[in-house]
Amino acid sequence: MNQQSNDWKKRWYTIIFEHHTRAGRIFDEVLLVMILLSVVIVLTDSVESYHRQHLSLLLALEWMFTILFSIEYVIRIIVSPVKRKYIFSFFGIIDLISIVPTYLSLFFTGAQYLIIIRLLRLMRVFRILKLVKFTQASIYLLHALKHSREKILVFFGTVSIIVTIVGTLMYLIEGPQAGFTSIPTSIYWAVVTITTVGFGDITPTTPVGKFIASLLMLIGYAIIAVPTGIITSEMTRSRKDIVQNRACKSCGFESYAKGANFCSNCGAALPHD
């Protein structure tokens, strides 16, 4: 009896977690379609006219998908050899929080719209469609963000200081009568201005205020390219540390750190140079 139970778990583990079998591929494709349909239902429900006319139908479909995803989540836990590993993995956490909003809607109105989080489950499409080779650009970006985090933090720290100082000055110069009712509100205006968004809900009226606003706009144009330059520089440097001439025989992955002995995608041993 115990052997039959283990065989059942192994068979369903292969179907649910693997993609190299026909059954596993069909399961993943059906799952992706269900995720897309459930998100479409949420989007449709947010339209007032459809919400009024088809409330019962949309609610029934929403609960149907939530129950199916809940059953799927429980089965994933049951068939996982190391249940804790799946539960606290990235996809395990995403699978859980994608079904929670519907249950929360029983207590908090509107919580069901958070079902949109289910879109994160579509990341499995890279595994299903074997698009691993196309994640090379994302690896460069991750390397660049990792190595440029200190520079970016310094950049944002400098910008924060600038908008805080300018916001305070505008609060003193313009005052509440021009819409600068507080320092935080003035800082909000400075952020909108330095990013060249310009909502126009708050505008300076005095000559000095307009002069400062003009300077802040010019500063915004000057600094808007800084983070792009930092990340681009780091991406160029990261490309030099990536070897593309060796391919993993197991999954075909071609991008991993120089000198690596194991594939960063599947963990298989890499061929020698």
C-alpha positions as CSV (number, residue, x, y, z in Angstrom):
1,M,0.0,0.0,0.0
2,N,2.8,2.4,0.9
3,Q,4.6,1.5,-2.4
4,Q,1.5,2.3,-4.4
5,S,1.2,5.7,-2.5
6,N,4.8,6.5,-3.4
7,D,4.3,5.5,-7.0
8,W,1.3,7.8,-7.2
9,K,3.2,10.7,-5.7
10,K,6.1,10.2,-8.1
11,R,3.9,10.0,-11.1
12,W,2.0,13.2,-10.2
13,Y,5.3,14.9,-9.2
14,T,6.6,14.3,-12.7
15,I,3.4,15.6,-14.3
16,I,3.1,18.7,-12.1
17,F,6.7,19.8,-11.6
18,E,8.4,18.4,-14.7
19,H,7.9,19.4,-18.4
20,H,9.8,16.7,-20.3
21,T,6.7,14.4,-20.5
22,R,3.7,14.9,-22.7
23,A,1.4,14.8,-19.7
24,G,3.5,17.4,-17.8
25,R,3.5,19.7,-20.8
26,I,-0.3,19.5,-21.2
27,F,-0.8,20.1,-17.5
28,D,1.3,23.2,-17.6
29,E,-0.3,24.5,-20.7
30,V,-3.8,24.0,-19.3
31,L,-2.7,25.7,-16.1
32,L,-1.4,28.8,-18.0
33,V,-4.7,29.0,-19.8
34,M,-6.6,28.8,-16.6
35,I,-4.5,31.6,-15.0
36,L,-5.1,33.9,-18.0
37,L,-8.9,33.2,-17.9
38,S,-9.0,33.9,-14.2
39,V,-7.2,37.2,-14.7
40,V,-9.5,38.2,-17.5
41,I,-12.5,37.5,-15.2
42,V,-11.0,39.9,-12.6
43,L,-10.4,42.6,-15.2
44,T,-14.0,42.1,-16.5
45,D,-15.4,42.3,-13.1
46,S,-13.7,45.7,-12.5
47,V,-15.8,47.2,-15.4
48,E,-18.9,48.6,-13.7
49,S,-21.4,47.7,-16.4
50,Y,-20.2,44.1,-16.6
51,H,-20.1,43.9,-12.8
52,R,-23.8,44.9,-12.5
53,Q,-25.0,42.7,-15.3
54,H,-23.0,39.5,-14.7
55,L,-22.1,39.6,-11.0
56,S,-23.3,36.1,-10.2
57,L,-21.6,34.5,-13.2
58,L,-18.3,36.4,-12.6
59,L,-18.4,35.5,-8.9
60,A,-19.1,31.8,-9.7
61,L,-16.2,31.6,-12.2
62,E,-13.9,33.4,-9.8
63,W,-14.6,31.0,-7.0
64,M,-14.3,28.0,-9.4
65,F,-10.8,29.0,-10.5
66,T,-9.8,29.7,-6.9
67,I,-11.0,26.3,-5.7
68,L,-9.2,24.6,-8.6
69,F,-5.9,26.5,-7.9
70,S,-6.4,25.7,-4.2
71,I,-6.6,22.0,-5.0
72,E,-3.6,22.2,-7.2
73,Y,-1.6,23.9,-4.5
74,V,-2.5,21.2,-2.0
75,I,-1.6,18.5,-4.4
76,R,1.8,20.2,-5.1
77,I,2.5,20.0,-1.4
78,I,1.4,16.4,-1.1
79,V,3.5,15.1,-4.0
80,S,6.6,17.2,-3.1
81,P,9.4,15.0,-1.7
82,V,10.6,18.0,0.4
83,K,7.3,19.9,1.2
84,R,9.0,22.7,3.1
85,K,11.3,23.4,0.1
86,Y,8.3,23.9,-2.2
87,I,6.2,25.9,0.3
88,F,8.9,28.4,0.9
89,S,10.2,28.5,-2.7
90,F,9.5,31.5,-5.0
91,F,6.8,29.7,-7.0
92,G,5.4,28.1,-3.8
93,I,4.8,31.5,-2.3
94,I,3.4,32.9,-5.5
95,D,1.0,29.9,-5.8
96,L,-0.2,30.6,-2.3
97,I,-0.7,34.3,-2.5
98,S,-2.5,33.9,-5.8
99,I,-5.4,32.1,-4.1
100,V,-5.6,34.1,-0.9
101,P,-7.3,37.2,-2.3
102,T,-10.5,35.4,-3.1
103,Y,-10.8,34.1,0.4
104,L,-9.9,37.6,1.8
105,S,-12.8,39.0,-0.2
106,L,-15.2,37.3,2.2
107,F,-13.9,39.8,4.8
108,F,-12.5,42.7,2.8
109,T,-14.4,44.2,-0.1
110,G,-12.4,44.5,-3.2
111,A,-9.6,42.1,-2.1
112,Q,-10.5,39.8,-5.0
113,Y,-8.9,42.2,-7.4
114,L,-5.5,41.3,-6.0
115,I,-5.9,38.0,-7.9
116,I,-4.0,39.9,-10.6
117,I,-0.9,38.6,-8.7
118,R,-1.6,35.3,-10.6
119,L,0.1,36.8,-13.6
120,L,3.4,36.1,-11.8
121,R,2.6,32.4,-12.3
122,L,3.0,32.9,-16.0
123,M,6.7,33.0,-15.4
124,R,6.5,29.2,-15.8
125,V,6.1,29.8,-19.5
126,F,9.9,30.1,-19.7
127,R,10.2,26.5,-18.4
128,I,7.3,25.2,-20.4
129,L,8.3,26.6,-23.8
130,K,12.0,26.0,-23.1
131,L,12.9,29.6,-23.5
132,V,15.9,29.3,-21.1
133,K,18.3,30.5,-23.8
134,F,16.3,33.7,-24.1
135,T,16.9,34.6,-20.5
136,Q,20.5,35.6,-21.2
137,A,19.6,39.3,-21.3
138,S,17.9,39.0,-17.9
139,I,21.1,37.5,-16.5
140,Y,23.1,40.5,-17.8
141,L,20.6,42.8,-16.2
142,L,20.7,41.0,-12.9
143,H,24.5,41.1,-12.9
144,A,24.4,44.8,-13.7
145,L,21.9,45.7,-11.0
146,K,23.8,43.7,-8.4
147,H,27.1,45.4,-9.1
148,S,25.7,48.9,-9.5
149,R,23.5,48.9,-6.4
150,E,25.9,51.1,-4.5
151,K,26.1,53.7,-7.2
152,I,22.3,53.7,-7.7
153,L,21.8,54.1,-3.9
154,V,24.1,57.1,-3.9
155,F,22.3,58.5,-6.9
156,F,18.9,58.2,-5.3
157,G,20.3,59.5,-2.1
158,T,21.6,62.6,-3.8
159,V,18.3,63.2,-5.7
160,S,16.4,62.8,-2.4
161,I,18.5,65.5,-0.8
162,I,18.0,67.8,-3.7
163,V,14.2,67.5,-3.8
164,T,14.0,67.8,0.0
165,I,16.0,71.1,0.0
166,V,14.1,72.5,-3.0
167,G,10.8,71.4,-1.6
168,T,11.5,73.2,1.6
169,L,12.6,76.4,-0.2
170,M,9.4,76.4,-2.3
171,Y,7.4,76.0,0.8
172,L,9.0,79.1,2.2
173,I,8.9,81.1,-1.1
174,E,5.5,80.2,-2.4
175,G,3.5,79.3,0.7
176,P,0.0,77.7,1.1
177,Q,-1.7,80.2,-1.2
178,A,0.1,78.7,-4.2
179,G,-0.7,75.1,-3.1
180,F,2.6,74.4,-1.2
181,T,0.6,73.7,2.0
182,S,3.4,71.7,3.7
183,I,7.0,70.6,3.2
184,P,5.9,67.0,2.2
185,T,3.6,68.5,-0.4
186,S,6.4,70.7,-1.7
187,I,8.7,67.7,-1.8
188,Y,6.1,65.9,-3.9
189,W,6.0,68.9,-6.3
190,A,9.8,68.8,-6.5
191,V,9.8,65.0,-7.3
192,V,7.2,65.5,-10.0
193,T,9.2,68.4,-11.5
194,I,12.7,66.9,-11.4
195,T,11.3,63.7,-13.1
196,T,9.9,66.0,-15.8
197,V,6.4,64.5,-15.3
198,G,4.7,67.8,-14.5
199,F,1.2,67.0,-13.4
200,G,0.4,70.7,-13.0
201,D,-1.7,70.3,-9.9
202,I,0.8,72.6,-8.0
203,T,2.5,75.4,-9.8
204,P,4.7,78.3,-8.6
205,T,3.5,81.8,-9.0
206,T,6.3,84.1,-7.9
207,P,9.3,84.9,-10.1
208,V,11.8,83.3,-7.7
209,G,9.7,80.2,-7.5
210,K,9.4,79.9,-11.3
211,F,13.2,80.4,-11.5
212,I,13.8,77.6,-9.1
213,A,11.3,75.4,-10.9
214,S,13.2,76.0,-14.2
215,L,16.5,75.1,-12.7
216,L,15.0,71.9,-11.2
217,M,13.6,70.9,-14.7
218,L,17.0,71.4,-16.3
219,I,18.6,69.3,-13.5
220,G,16.0,66.7,-14.1
221,Y,16.9,66.4,-17.8
222,A,20.6,66.2,-16.8
223,I,20.2,63.5,-14.2
224,I,17.6,61.3,-15.8
225,A,20.2,59.5,-17.9
226,V,22.5,58.8,-14.9
227,P,20.9,55.5,-13.7
228,T,20.7,54.4,-17.4
229,G,24.4,55.1,-17.9
230,I,25.3,53.3,-14.6
231,I,23.4,50.1,-15.5
232,T,24.6,50.1,-19.2
233,S,28.2,50.4,-18.0
234,E,27.7,47.5,-15.6
235,M,26.0,45.4,-18.3
236,T,28.9,45.9,-20.6
237,R,31.3,44.8,-17.9
238,S,29.1,41.8,-17.1
239,R,29.2,40.6,-20.7
240,K,32.9,40.2,-20.3
241,D,32.3,37.8,-17.4
242,I,29.9,35.6,-19.3
243,V,31.0,32.7,-21.5
244,Q,28.7,31.9,-24.4
245,N,30.8,29.3,-26.2
246,R,29.9,26.4,-23.9
247,A,26.5,24.9,-23.8
248,C,25.1,22.7,-21.1
249,K,24.4,19.3,-22.5
250,S,21.5,18.9,-20.2
251,C,19.4,22.0,-20.9
252,G,21.3,23.9,-23.6
253,F,21.9,26.9,-21.4
254,E,24.8,29.0,-22.7
255,S,25.2,31.8,-20.2
256,Y,27.0,31.3,-16.8
257,A,29.8,32.8,-14.9
258,K,33.3,32.4,-16.2
259,G,35.1,29.4,-14.7
260,A,31.8,27.7,-13.6
261,N,31.8,24.0,-13.3
262,F,28.0,23.5,-13.1
263,C,25.2,25.0,-15.1
264,S,23.5,27.9,-13.2
265,N,20.1,26.8,-14.7
266,C,19.8,23.1,-14.1
267,G,22.9,22.3,-12.0
268,A,24.4,19.8,-14.4
269,A,28.2,19.5,-14.9
270,L,29.4,21.8,-17.6
271,P,31.8,20.7,-20.5
272,H,35.4,21.8,-20.2
273,D,36.7,24.7,-22.4
